[in-house]
Amino acid sequence: MTNRELHLSIFRREPVDRILWQPRIEHWYETNKRLGTLPERYREMSMLNVFDDLQCSVRPYWAFNDSIRIADAESVCVEMCEEGTTTTERVRTPVGDLVTVMERTSDAFHTKKFPVVTPDDMRVMEWRLQNRSVTFDRQHYESACVLIGDRAAPCIYIPRINIMRLVIDYMGFENGVTALYEYPDEMERLIRVINETDDAVLDVVCASPIEIVNFGDNVHQALCAPPVFERWVLPEYQRRNERLHAANKKTYPHWDGDCKQLLPYARDCGFDGFEAITPVPQGDVTLEEVRDALGDRIMVDGIPCTDFLPGEPIESLITNTRKCVEYFAPNLVLGISDEISPVGDIERVRLVSEMVNDLNRARGV
């Protein structure tokens, strides 16, 4: 059974012959390559070569995401202006402009101004969403299949769910939460438009050959408290999942923030699994709490990112790896919650590969 076949079989709830180890190392690789700090062993390797050398699978969102093409209306013009470390994006539409200001550092960026601030901005964003188009790029998909080969099954993530998109992409946390109370009617309309216009994305995904679909939400209970989750997110999770499951898609969200207060809702969301739930000490839940909350749903990841930092005791990595296998297999895509840091020890990824091989042998594989 190849890693591609194994990946699909886990989500199809078919018998599997071993544990799939699928860490995300892309950020580690790209950052160290850009800074010239890749370990000597990997300096001449492509990222996929590094995955192969480490004897692990890949989670290939980056290869397949552009198979789903979301395009603005032809009347929309996007202008970019760079001044020093500041980048300003102005989206010109027939009904008004949306302006985003980003500040860059050598390794990252942050948003100084979000595009939606006022009710007038909300109406412009609604127009932009209502007039975009969504298509499937078959050629890109087929090229991605060739690139990834048998390393993993095709998978994508789709745009964030309503509230998380508002607080991360459109408005920021403070302005977004404040607007829910200051402009309840306008915010309810914007959320409804987000939900309705996402149907075009769901239509294309449902008709595509891609079976594994991630909701790339970056959920954190501080950004989406239980009352907000219950009112806006949970019903849309259920609606999206009903549509995707009717098309035989397998789904899971990306919950990489604190989520102890949201775990009680896990079984009601309609997902096949959950990705990147982050255990202590980085997150606020234990692996035991996650196990009890998920039941037989698939755990995607599970090993705390902190276990891959060079100063952390190796015993913690070994213990947590064994716990993940014991608690979740065969409903497990073992990975890092949610990815190795650029300053992480990449050889600890190799150590887990060796552990997984040993565990598979011990399980009679």
C-alpha positions as CSV (number, residue, x, y, z in Angstrom):
1,M,0.0,0.0,0.0
2,T,1.5,3.4,-1.1
3,N,1.2,6.5,1.1
4,R,-1.4,7.8,-1.3
5,E,-3.5,4.7,-0.9
6,L,-2.9,4.7,2.8
7,H,-4.0,8.3,3.1
8,L,-7.2,7.7,1.3
9,S,-7.9,4.4,3.1
10,I,-7.7,6.1,6.5
11,F,-10.4,8.6,5.5
12,R,-12.5,6.0,3.8
13,R,-12.4,3.9,7.0
14,E,-10.9,1.0,5.1
15,P,-8.4,-1.4,6.6
16,V,-4.9,0.0,6.7
17,D,-1.6,-1.8,7.0
18,R,0.4,0.8,9.0
19,I,0.6,4.2,10.6
20,L,0.9,7.2,8.2
21,W,3.5,9.8,9.3
22,Q,2.7,13.1,7.6
23,P,4.5,16.1,9.2
24,R,4.4,19.6,7.8
25,I,7.9,20.8,7.2
26,E,7.2,23.4,4.5
27,H,7.7,26.5,6.7
28,W,10.9,25.0,8.2
29,Y,12.3,24.3,4.7
30,E,11.3,27.6,3.0
31,T,12.5,29.8,5.9
32,N,15.8,28.1,6.3
33,K,16.4,27.9,2.5
34,R,15.7,31.7,2.2
35,L,18.0,32.5,5.1
36,G,20.7,30.1,4.0
37,T,20.5,28.1,7.2
38,L,19.4,24.7,5.8
39,P,21.5,21.9,7.4
40,E,24.3,20.8,5.0
41,R,22.6,17.5,4.3
42,Y,19.6,19.2,2.7
43,R,21.1,22.3,1.0
44,E,20.9,20.8,-2.5
45,M,17.6,19.0,-2.0
46,S,14.2,20.1,-3.1
47,M,11.5,20.1,-0.5
48,L,10.0,16.9,-1.7
49,N,13.5,15.3,-1.7
50,V,13.7,16.3,2.0
51,F,10.4,14.6,2.7
52,D,11.7,11.4,0.9
53,D,15.0,11.5,2.8
54,L,13.1,11.8,6.1
55,Q,10.9,8.8,5.1
56,C,7.6,10.5,5.6
57,S,4.5,11.5,3.7
58,V,3.6,15.1,2.7
59,R,0.4,17.0,3.2
60,P,0.2,18.6,-0.3
61,Y,-2.3,21.5,0.1
62,W,0.3,23.7,-1.5
63,A,0.4,21.5,-4.6
64,F,-3.4,21.1,-5.1
65,N,-4.9,24.3,-3.7
66,D,-4.6,26.2,-7.0
67,S,-6.8,23.6,-8.7
68,I,-9.7,25.6,-7.3
69,R,-9.5,29.0,-9.0
70,I,-11.3,31.9,-7.4
71,A,-11.2,35.0,-9.6
72,D,-12.5,38.6,-9.1
73,A,-14.9,40.1,-11.6
74,E,-13.3,41.6,-14.7
75,S,-14.3,45.1,-13.4
76,V,-12.1,44.7,-10.3
77,C,-8.6,46.1,-10.3
78,V,-6.0,45.2,-7.7
79,E,-3.2,47.8,-7.2
80,M,-0.1,47.1,-5.1
81,C,2.2,49.8,-3.7
82,E,5.4,49.0,-1.8
83,E,7.2,51.6,0.3
84,G,10.0,50.3,2.4
85,T,8.6,47.5,4.5
86,T,5.0,48.5,3.9
87,T,2.8,47.0,1.2
88,T,-0.6,48.6,0.4
89,E,-3.2,46.7,-1.6
90,R,-6.1,48.7,-3.0
91,V,-8.9,46.6,-4.6
92,R,-10.9,48.9,-6.8
93,T,-14.5,47.8,-7.5
94,P,-17.4,49.6,-9.2
95,V,-19.0,50.2,-5.8
96,G,-15.9,51.3,-3.8
97,D,-12.4,50.4,-2.8
98,L,-11.0,48.0,-0.2
99,V,-7.6,48.9,1.3
100,T,-5.2,46.5,3.1
101,V,-1.9,47.6,4.6
102,M,0.7,45.0,5.5
103,E,4.0,45.5,7.4
104,R,6.8,43.0,6.5
105,T,9.8,41.8,8.5
106,S,12.6,39.6,7.3
107,D,10.7,36.5,8.2
108,A,7.0,37.4,8.4
109,F,4.3,40.1,8.0
110,H,1.4,41.5,9.9
111,T,-1.7,43.5,8.9
112,K,-1.7,47.1,10.0
113,K,-5.1,47.9,8.3
114,F,-7.7,45.4,7.4
115,P,-9.9,45.9,4.3
116,V,-13.2,46.0,6.1
117,V,-13.7,48.7,8.8
118,T,-17.0,50.4,8.2
119,P,-20.5,49.3,7.1
120,D,-19.7,50.8,3.7
121,D,-16.6,48.5,3.4
122,M,-18.9,45.6,4.3
123,R,-21.1,46.4,1.3
124,V,-18.1,46.6,-1.0
125,M,-16.8,43.2,0.3
126,E,-20.3,41.7,-0.3
127,W,-20.2,43.0,-3.9
128,R,-16.8,41.5,-4.4
129,L,-17.8,38.1,-3.1
130,Q,-21.1,38.1,-5.1
131,N,-19.3,38.8,-8.4
132,R,-16.4,36.5,-8.2
133,S,-16.1,33.2,-10.2
134,V,-14.9,29.8,-9.2
135,T,-13.5,27.1,-11.6
136,F,-11.6,23.9,-11.5
137,D,-8.2,23.9,-13.1
138,R,-7.9,20.3,-14.4
139,Q,-4.4,20.9,-15.9
140,H,-3.1,22.2,-12.5
141,Y,-4.6,19.2,-10.7
142,E,-3.1,16.7,-13.1
143,S,0.3,18.4,-12.8
144,A,0.1,18.3,-9.0
145,C,-0.8,14.6,-9.1
146,V,2.4,13.9,-11.1
147,L,4.5,16.1,-8.8
148,I,3.3,14.4,-5.6
149,G,3.0,10.9,-7.0
150,D,2.4,8.3,-4.4
151,R,3.6,10.4,-1.5
152,A,0.0,11.4,-0.5
153,A,-3.5,11.7,-1.7
154,P,-4.7,14.9,-3.3
155,C,-6.1,17.3,-0.7
156,I,-7.0,21.0,-0.5
157,Y,-8.1,23.6,2.0
158,I,-11.1,25.8,1.3
159,P,-11.6,29.4,2.5
160,R,-12.1,30.0,6.2
161,I,-15.5,29.7,7.8
162,N,-17.5,33.0,8.2
163,I,-16.3,34.2,11.6
164,M,-12.7,33.1,11.3
165,R,-12.5,34.8,7.9
166,L,-13.9,38.0,9.3
167,V,-11.4,38.2,12.3
168,I,-8.3,36.9,10.4
169,D,-8.8,38.1,6.8
170,Y,-11.3,40.9,6.5
171,M,-11.6,42.9,9.8
172,G,-9.2,41.8,12.4
173,F,-10.3,40.6,15.9
174,E,-11.0,43.8,17.7
175,N,-12.9,45.5,14.9
176,G,-14.7,42.3,13.9
177,V,-16.0,41.4,17.3
178,T,-16.9,45.0,18.1
179,A,-18.9,45.2,14.8
180,L,-21.0,42.2,15.8
181,Y,-22.4,44.3,18.5
182,E,-22.3,47.8,17.0
183,Y,-23.6,46.8,13.5
184,P,-25.5,43.6,14.1
185,D,-27.7,43.9,11.0
186,E,-24.9,44.7,8.7
187,M,-22.7,41.9,10.1
188,E,-25.5,39.4,9.8
189,R,-25.9,40.3,6.2
190,L,-22.1,40.1,5.5
191,I,-22.0,36.7,7.2
192,R,-24.9,35.5,5.2
193,V,-23.2,36.7,2.0
194,I,-20.0,34.8,2.9
195,N,-22.0,31.6,3.5
196,E,-24.0,32.0,0.3
197,T,-21.1,32.8,-2.0
198,D,-19.1,30.0,-0.6
199,D,-21.6,27.7,-2.3
200,A,-19.8,28.3,-5.6
201,V,-16.6,27.0,-4.0
202,L,-18.4,24.0,-2.6
203,D,-20.0,23.3,-6.0
204,V,-16.6,23.1,-7.7
205,V,-15.0,21.1,-4.9
206,C,-17.9,18.6,-5.0
207,A,-17.6,18.1,-8.7
208,S,-13.8,17.7,-8.5
209,P,-11.8,14.4,-8.1
210,I,-10.2,15.7,-4.8
211,E,-11.6,13.7,-2.0
212,I,-10.0,15.1,1.1
213,V,-11.1,18.6,2.0
214,N,-9.7,20.7,4.9
215,F,-11.5,23.7,6.3
216,G,-8.5,26.0,6.8
217,D,-10.0,27.9,9.7
218,N,-7.2,28.4,12.2
219,V,-9.8,28.2,15.0
220,H,-8.9,29.6,18.4
221,Q,-11.5,30.0,21.1
222,A,-10.3,33.5,22.0
223,L,-11.2,34.5,18.5
224,C,-14.4,32.5,18.3
225,A,-15.9,32.0,21.8
226,P,-18.6,29.4,22.3
227,P,-21.6,31.7,21.9
228,V,-20.3,33.0,18.6
229,F,-19.3,29.5,17.5
230,E,-22.8,28.2,18.3
231,R,-24.6,31.0,16.5
232,W,-22.5,31.4,13.4
233,V,-19.9,28.6,12.9
234,L,-21.6,25.4,14.0
235,P,-24.6,25.7,11.7
236,E,-22.4,26.5,8.7
237,Y,-20.0,23.6,9.6
238,Q,-23.0,21.3,9.5
239,R,-24.4,22.7,6.3
240,R,-21.0,22.5,4.5
241,N,-20.4,19.0,5.7
242,E,-23.8,17.8,4.6
243,R,-23.1,19.0,1.0
244,L,-19.6,17.7,0.9
245,H,-20.4,14.3,2.3
246,A,-23.2,14.0,-0.3
247,A,-20.4,14.2,-2.9
248,N,-18.3,11.6,-1.0
249,K,-15.8,14.1,0.3
250,K,-14.0,13.6,3.6
251,T,-13.6,16.7,5.7
252,Y,-11.8,18.1,8.7
253,P,-11.1,21.6,10.1
254,H,-7.8,23.2,11.2
255,W,-8.1,24.0,14.9
256,D,-4.6,25.0,15.8
257,G,-5.4,27.4,18.7
258,D,-6.7,26.9,22.2
259,C,-9.9,24.9,21.9
260,K,-10.8,23.4,25.3
261,Q,-14.1,25.3,25.3
262,L,-14.9,24.2,21.8
263,L,-14.0,20.5,22.0
264,P,-17.5,19.7,23.4
265,Y,-18.9,20.6,20.0
266,A,-16.5,18.4,18.1
267,R,-19.0,15.5,17.5
268,D,-21.8,17.8,16.4
269,C,-19.9,19.6,13.6
270,G,-20.2,16.7,11.1
271,F,-16.5,16.3,10.3
272,D,-14.6,13.1,9.6
273,G,-11.7,14.3,11.6
274,F,-9.8,17.3,13.1
275,E,-6.4,18.7,12.1
276,A,-3.8,20.4,14.3
277,I,-5.5,20.3,17.6
278,T,-2.5,21.5,19.7
279,P,-1.8,19.7,23.0
280,V,-0.2,21.3,26.0
281,P,2.2,22.9,26.5
282,Q,1.6,24.9,23.3
283,G,-2.2,24.5,23.4
284,D,-4.7,24.1,26.3
285,V,-5.8,20.5,26.0
286,T,-4.2,17.2,26.8
287,L,-4.1,14.3,24.3
288,E,-6.4,12.4,26.7
289,E,-9.0,15.2,26.5
290,V,-8.7,15.2,22.7
291,R,-9.1,11.4,22.6
292,D,-12.3,11.6,24.7
293,A,-13.8,14.5,22.7
294,L,-13.2,13.1,19.2
295,G,-14.4,9.5,19.8
296,D,-13.8,7.7,16.5
297,R,-13.1,10.8,14.5
298,I,-9.7,10.9,12.7
299,M,-6.9,12.8,14.5
300,V,-4.8,14.6,11.9
301,D,-1.4,15.5,13.6
302,G,-1.2,15.3,17.4
303,I,2.5,15.6,18.4
304,P,3.1,19.0,19.9
305,C,5.3,21.3,17.9
306,T,7.3,22.1,21.0
307,D,8.6,18.5,21.1
308,F,10.6,19.3,18.0
309,L,12.5,22.2,19.5
310,P,16.2,21.4,20.1
311,G,16.1,22.3,23.8
312,E,13.1,20.1,24.7
313,P,13.6,16.7,26.2
314,I,13.5,13.9,23.6
315,E,11.5,11.8,26.1
316,S,8.5,14.0,25.6
317,L,8.6,13.5,21.8
318,I,8.8,9.7,22.3
319,T,6.0,9.7,24.8
320,N,3.6,11.8,22.8
321,T,4.3,9.9,19.6
322,R,3.4,6.6,21.4
323,K,0.3,8.2,22.9
324,C,-1.0,9.4,19.6
325,V,-0.6,5.9,18.1
326,E,-2.2,4.3,21.1
327,Y,-5.1,6.7,21.4
328,F,-6.1,7.3,17.8
329,A,-4.9,4.6,15.4
330,P,-6.1,3.5,13.0
331,N,-8.1,6.7,12.9
332,L,-4.9,8.7,12.7
333,V,-2.8,10.7,10.3
334,L,0.2,11.3,12.5
335,G,1.7,14.7,12.2
336,I,3.0,17.8,14.1
337,S,0.4,20.1,15.7
338,D,0.6,22.0,13.6
339,E,4.1,22.2,12.0
340,I,7.7,22.2,12.9
341,S,9.2,25.6,13.7
342,P,11.9,27.1,11.5
343,V,14.2,26.7,14.5
344,G,13.1,23.1,15.1
345,D,15.4,20.1,15.0
346,I,14.6,18.4,11.7
347,E,16.3,15.2,12.8
348,R,13.6,14.7,15.3
349,V,11.3,14.2,12.3
350,R,13.6,11.4,11.2
351,L,13.4,10.0,14.8
352,V,9.6,9.8,14.5
353,S,10.0,8.1,11.1
354,E,12.1,5.4,12.8
355,M,9.7,5.1,15.7
356,V,6.8,4.7,13.3
357,N,8.6,2.0,11.4
358,D,9.3,0.2,14.7
359,L,5.7,0.6,15.9
360,N,4.4,-0.7,12.6
361,R,6.7,-3.8,12.9
362,A,5.5,-4.3,16.5
363,R,1.9,-4.2,15.2
364,G,2.7,-7.0,12.8
365,V,3.1,-4.8,9.7
